[in-house]
Amino acid sequence: MLTALHHHEFKAMNCTIGFWVAGGCATDAQAAFAAAEQEVHAAEQALSRFLAHSELSRLNAAAGRCAMPVSGLLWDVLSVALTAAESTGGLFDPTVLPALRAAGYDRSFDDLAGHHLELRPDATLHRPRWQEIEMRAASHSVRLPLGAAIDLGGIAKGWLADKLADKLADCGPCLVDMGGDIALRGRPPGEPGWPVGVADPLHPDDDLVVLALSDAGVATSGRDFRTWMMGGSPQHHIIDPVTQRPVHTDVLTATVVAQQAAVAEVLAKVALLQGAEAGIAWLGCRPAEGLLVREDGTLALTPRFSDLAWSEQGVPA
């Protein structure tokens, strides 16, 4: 049983965010939590595509015009996103926002849930490539091509989880959960790691396995969450960059453990896009472990994923 845990939880970025520190001084932990929460709210104000006044929204609105000077925060997260796009051959693509909007995801999910949307005309005929984004280091400015719009939701949460975990680690072993993008530093004294459950998408109240993790990042990408109806058909938020439509794949959820949460976020999304067989093969060539849940409930795992389980019972077949 984990003891002497300091915990802080709040709502931001359309999710529940949690911080945990094991041991140490409660006063120091609470002060660190307060500073970390302020960083999250500031990041939301800058990076949310759902806030019309955010820096990201202003950059998207300036697409096709002159380069716009950007903050260090937006520059850093966009740089990480473009590096991920290059390393995955565009399977991770931060410019799918027009396709998300065309599929109906044009507002926060809290506002979208329960609505039945009408079919919309194709808004994705012009498909600017992520390679066309100009990052101008001398002026610290960014120019988007005409018709482009960026969504940094998932990778921003992973990037923030890593950054905040590095800071909270000054107080002791810590876990940062940015709505499912999780970063861990150290391990609670006397424990094999931090316990991180991998939910069963077909039975959401149950875990498929509990992992024991330290100094790592973990993320899950799934078609089981953030779904809505449009034109009588179910839609979800995982866009195939090739078709510019919600992806059709035999994978329901993909969970990946990597060195950093931002990396795990990217790898989980790309593995889901490719399907179970190709996704597991692709993950096997990278410094990460993954578990994919197919629509029929069967599992596909990288060879050493079971080694991460909390107990010898491992992952169910």
Secondary structure as a PSIPRED ss2 file (coil, helix, strand):
# PSIPRED VFORMAT (PSIPRED V4.0)

   1 M C   1.000  0.000  0.000
   2 L C   1.000  0.000  0.000
   3 T C   1.000  0.000  0.000
   4 A C   1.000  0.000  0.000
   5 L E   0.000  0.000  1.000
   6 H E   0.000  0.000  1.000
   7 H E   0.000  0.000  1.000
   8 H E   0.000  0.000  1.000
   9 E E   0.000  0.000  1.000
  10 F E   0.000  0.000  1.000
  11 K E   0.000  0.000  1.000
  12 A E   0.000  0.000  1.000
  13 M C   1.000  0.000  0.000
  14 N C   1.000  0.000  0.000
  15 C E   0.000  0.000  1.000
  16 T E   0.000  0.000  1.000
  17 I E   0.000  0.000  1.000
  18 G E   0.000  0.000  1.000
  19 F E   0.000  0.000  1.000
  20 W E   0.000  0.000  1.000
  21 V E   0.000  0.000  1.000
  22 A E   0.000  0.000  1.000
  23 G C   1.000  0.000  0.000
  24 G C   1.000  0.000  0.000
  25 C C   1.000  0.000  0.000
  26 A H   0.000  1.000  0.000
  27 T H   0.000  1.000  0.000
  28 D H   0.000  1.000  0.000
  29 A H   0.000  1.000  0.000
  30 Q H   0.000  1.000  0.000
  31 A H   0.000  1.000  0.000
  32 A H   0.000  1.000  0.000
  33 F H   0.000  1.000  0.000
  34 A H   0.000  1.000  0.000
  35 A H   0.000  1.000  0.000
  36 A H   0.000  1.000  0.000
  37 E H   0.000  1.000  0.000
  38 Q H   0.000  1.000  0.000
  39 E H   0.000  1.000  0.000
  40 V H   0.000  1.000  0.000
  41 H H   0.000  1.000  0.000
  42 A H   0.000  1.000  0.000
  43 A H   0.000  1.000  0.000
  44 E H   0.000  1.000  0.000
  45 Q H   0.000  1.000  0.000
  46 A H   0.000  1.000  0.000
  47 L H   0.000  1.000  0.000
  48 S C   1.000  0.000  0.000
  49 R C   1.000  0.000  0.000
  50 F C   1.000  0.000  0.000
  51 L C   1.000  0.000  0.000
  52 A C   1.000  0.000  0.000
  53 H C   1.000  0.000  0.000
  54 S C   1.000  0.000  0.000
  55 E H   0.000  1.000  0.000
  56 L H   0.000  1.000  0.000
  57 S H   0.000  1.000  0.000
  58 R H   0.000  1.000  0.000
  59 L H   0.000  1.000  0.000
  60 N H   0.000  1.000  0.000
  61 A H   0.000  1.000  0.000
  62 A C   1.000  0.000  0.000
  63 A C   1.000  0.000  0.000
  64 G C   1.000  0.000  0.000
  65 R C   1.000  0.000  0.000
  66 C C   1.000  0.000  0.000
  67 A C   1.000  0.000  0.000
  68 M E   0.000  0.000  1.000
  69 P E   0.000  0.000  1.000
  70 V C   1.000  0.000  0.000
  71 S C   1.000  0.000  0.000
  72 G H   0.000  1.000  0.000
  73 L H   0.000  1.000  0.000
  74 L H   0.000  1.000  0.000
  75 W H   0.000  1.000  0.000
  76 D H   0.000  1.000  0.000
  77 V H   0.000  1.000  0.000
  78 L H   0.000  1.000  0.000
  79 S H   0.000  1.000  0.000
  80 V H   0.000  1.000  0.000
  81 A H   0.000  1.000  0.000
  82 L H   0.000  1.000  0.000
  83 T H   0.000  1.000  0.000
  84 A H   0.000  1.000  0.000
  85 A H   0.000  1.000  0.000
  86 E H   0.000  1.000  0.000
  87 S H   0.000  1.000  0.000
  88 T C   1.000  0.000  0.000
  89 G C   1.000  0.000  0.000
  90 G C   1.000  0.000  0.000
  91 L C   1.000  0.000  0.000
  92 F C   1.000  0.000  0.000
  93 D C   1.000  0.000  0.000
  94 P C   1.000  0.000  0.000
  95 T C   1.000  0.000  0.000
  96 V C   1.000  0.000  0.000
  97 L H   0.000  1.000  0.000
  98 P H   0.000  1.000  0.000
  99 A H   0.000  1.000  0.000
 100 L H   0.000  1.000  0.000
 101 R H   0.000  1.000  0.000
 102 A H   0.000  1.000  0.000
 103 A C   1.000  0.000  0.000
 104 G C   1.000  0.000  0.000
 105 Y C   1.000  0.000  0.000
 106 D C   1.000  0.000  0.000
 107 R C   1.000  0.000  0.000
 108 S C   1.000  0.000  0.000
 109 F H   0.000  1.000  0.000
 110 D H   0.000  1.000  0.000
 111 D H   0.000  1.000  0.000
 112 L H   0.000  1.000  0.000
 113 A C   1.000  0.000  0.000
 114 G C   1.000  0.000  0.000
 115 H C   1.000  0.000  0.000
 116 H E   0.000  0.000  1.000
 117 L E   0.000  0.000  1.000
 118 E C   1.000  0.000  0.000
 119 L C   1.000  0.000  0.000
 120 R C   1.000  0.000  0.000
 121 P C   1.000  0.000  0.000
 122 D C   1.000  0.000  0.000
 123 A C   1.000  0.000  0.000
 124 T C   1.000  0.000  0.000
 125 L C   1.000  0.000  0.000
 126 H C   1.000  0.000  0.000
 127 R C   1.000  0.000  0.000
 128 P C   1.000  0.000  0.000
 129 R C   1.000  0.000  0.000
 130 W H   0.000  1.000  0.000
 131 Q H   0.000  1.000  0.000
 132 E H   0.000  1.000  0.000
 133 I C   1.000  0.000  0.000
 134 E E   0.000  0.000  1.000
 135 M E   0.000  0.000  1.000
 136 R E   0.000  0.000  1.000
 137 A C   1.000  0.000  0.000
 138 A C   1.000  0.000  0.000
 139 S C   1.000  0.000  0.000
 140 H C   1.000  0.000  0.000
 141 S E   0.000  0.000  1.000
 142 V E   0.000  0.000  1.000
 143 R E   0.000  0.000  1.000
 144 L C   1.000  0.000  0.000
 145 P C   1.000  0.000  0.000
 146 L C   1.000  0.000  0.000
 147 G C   1.000  0.000  0.000
 148 A C   1.000  0.000  0.000
 149 A C   1.000  0.000  0.000
 150 I C   1.000  0.000  0.000
 151 D C   1.000  0.000  0.000
 152 L C   1.000  0.000  0.000
 153 G H   0.000  1.000  0.000
 154 G H   0.000  1.000  0.000
 155 I H   0.000  1.000  0.000
 156 A H   0.000  1.000  0.000
 157 K H   0.000  1.000  0.000
 158 G H   0.000  1.000  0.000
 159 W H   0.000  1.000  0.000
 160 L H   0.000  1.000  0.000
 161 A H   0.000  1.000  0.000
 162 D H   0.000  1.000  0.000
 163 K H   0.000  1.000  0.000
 164 L H   0.000  1.000  0.000
 165 A H   0.000  1.000  0.000
 166 D H   0.000  1.000  0.000
 167 K H   0.000  1.000  0.000
 168 L H   0.000  1.000  0.000
 169 A H   0.000  1.000  0.000
 170 D H   0.000  1.000  0.000
 171 C H   0.000  1.000  0.000
 172 G C   1.000  0.000  0.000
 173 P C   1.000  0.000  0.000
 174 C E   0.000  0.000  1.000
 175 L E   0.000  0.000  1.000
 176 V E   0.000  0.000  1.000
 177 D E   0.000  0.000  1.000
 178 M E   0.000  0.000  1.000
 179 G C   1.000  0.000  0.000
 180 G C   1.000  0.000  0.000
 181 D E   0.000  0.000  1.000
 182 I E   0.000  0.000  1.000
 183 A E   0.000  0.000  1.000
 184 L E   0.000  0.000  1.000
 185 R E   0.000  0.000  1.000
 186 G C   1.000  0.000  0.000
 187 R C   1.000  0.000  0.000
 188 P C   1.000  0.000  0.000
 189 P C   1.000  0.000  0.000
 190 G C   1.000  0.000  0.000
 191 E C   1.000  0.000  0.000
 192 P C   1.000  0.000  0.000
 193 G C   1.000  0.000  0.000
 194 W E   0.000  0.000  1.000
 195 P E   0.000  0.000  1.000
 196 V E   0.000  0.000  1.000
 197 G E   0.000  0.000  1.000
 198 V E   0.000  0.000  1.000
 199 A E   0.000  0.000  1.000
 200 D E   0.000  0.000  1.000
 201 P C   1.000  0.000  0.000
 202 L C   1.000  0.000  0.000
 203 H E   0.000  0.000  1.000
 204 P E   0.000  0.000  1.000
 205 D E   0.000  0.000  1.000
 206 D E   0.000  0.000  1.000
 207 D E   0.000  0.000  1.000
 208 L E   0.000  0.000  1.000
 209 V E   0.000  0.000  1.000
 210 V E   0.000  0.000  1.000
 211 L E   0.000  0.000  1.000
 212 A E   0.000  0.000  1.000
 213 L E   0.000  0.000  1.000
 214 S C   1.000  0.000  0.000
 215 D C   1.000  0.000  0.000
 216 A E   0.000  0.000  1.000
 217 G E   0.000  0.000  1.000
 218 V E   0.000  0.000  1.000
 219 A E   0.000  0.000  1.000
 220 T E   0.000  0.000  1.000
 221 S E   0.000  0.000  1.000
 222 G E   0.000  0.000  1.000
 223 R C   1.000  0.000  0.000
 224 D C   1.000  0.000  0.000
 225 F C   1.000  0.000  0.000
 226 R C   1.000  0.000  0.000
 227 T E   0.000  0.000  1.000
 228 W E   0.000  0.000  1.000
 229 M E   0.000  0.000  1.000
 230 M E   0.000  0.000  1.000
 231 G C   1.000  0.000  0.000
 232 G C   1.000  0.000  0.000
 233 S E   0.000  0.000  1.000
 234 P E   0.000  0.000  1.000
 235 Q E   0.000  0.000  1.000
 236 H E   0.000  0.000  1.000
 237 H C   1.000  0.000  0.000
 238 I C   1.000  0.000  0.000
 239 I E   0.000  0.000  1.000
 240 D E   0.000  0.000  1.000
 241 P C   1.000  0.000  0.000
 242 V C   1.000  0.000  0.000
 243 T C   1.000  0.000  0.000
 244 Q C   1.000  0.000  0.000
 245 R E   0.000  0.000  1.000
 246 P E   0.000  0.000  1.000
 247 V C   1.000  0.000  0.000
 248 H C   1.000  0.000  0.000
 249 T C   1.000  0.000  0.000
 250 D C   1.000  0.000  0.000
 251 V E   0.000  0.000  1.000
 252 L E   0.000  0.000  1.000
 253 T E   0.000  0.000  1.000
 254 A E   0.000  0.000  1.000
 255 T E   0.000  0.000  1.000
 256 V E   0.000  0.000  1.000
 257 V E   0.000  0.000  1.000
 258 A E   0.000  0.000  1.000
 259 Q C   1.000  0.000  0.000
 260 Q C   1.000  0.000  0.000
 261 A H   0.000  1.000  0.000
 262 A H   0.000  1.000  0.000
 263 V H   0.000  1.000  0.000
 264 A H   0.000  1.000  0.000
 265 E H   0.000  1.000  0.000
 266 V H   0.000  1.000  0.000
 267 L H   0.000  1.000  0.000
 268 A H   0.000  1.000  0.000
 269 K H   0.000  1.000  0.000
 270 V H   0.000  1.000  0.000
 271 A H   0.000  1.000  0.000
 272 L H   0.000  1.000  0.000
 273 L H   0.000  1.000  0.000
 274 Q H   0.000  1.000  0.000
 275 G C   1.000  0.000  0.000
 276 A H   0.000  1.000  0.000
 277 E H   0.000  1.000  0.000
 278 A H   0.000  1.000  0.000
 279 G H   0.000  1.000  0.000
 280 I H   0.000  1.000  0.000
 281 A H   0.000  1.000  0.000
 282 W H   0.000  1.000  0.000
 283 L H   0.000  1.000  0.000
 284 G C   1.000  0.000  0.000
 285 C C   1.000  0.000  0.000
 286 R C   1.000  0.000  0.000
 287 P C   1.000  0.000  0.000
 288 A C   1.000  0.000  0.000
 289 E E   0.000  0.000  1.000
 290 G E   0.000  0.000  1.000
 291 L E   0.000  0.000  1.000
 292 L E   0.000  0.000  1.000
 293 V E   0.000  0.000  1.000
 294 R E   0.000  0.000  1.000
 295 E C   1.000  0.000  0.000
 296 D C   1.000  0.000  0.000
 297 G C   1.000  0.000  0.000
 298 T C   1.000  0.000  0.000
 299 L E   0.000  0.000  1.000
 300 A E   0.000  0.000  1.000
 301 L E   0.000  0.000  1.000
 302 T C   1.000  0.000  0.000
 303 P C   1.000  0.000  0.000
 304 R C   1.000  0.000  0.000
 305 F H   0.000  1.000  0.000
 306 S H   0.000  1.000  0.000
 307 D H   0.000  1.000  0.000
 308 L H   0.000  1.000  0.000
 309 A E   0.000  0.000  1.000
 310 W C   1.000  0.000  0.000
 311 S C   1.000  0.000  0.000
 312 E C   1.000  0.000  0.000
 313 Q C   1.000  0.000  0.000
 314 G C   1.000  0.000  0.000
 315 V C   1.000  0.000  0.000
 316 P C   1.000  0.000  0.000
 317 A C   1.000  0.000  0.000
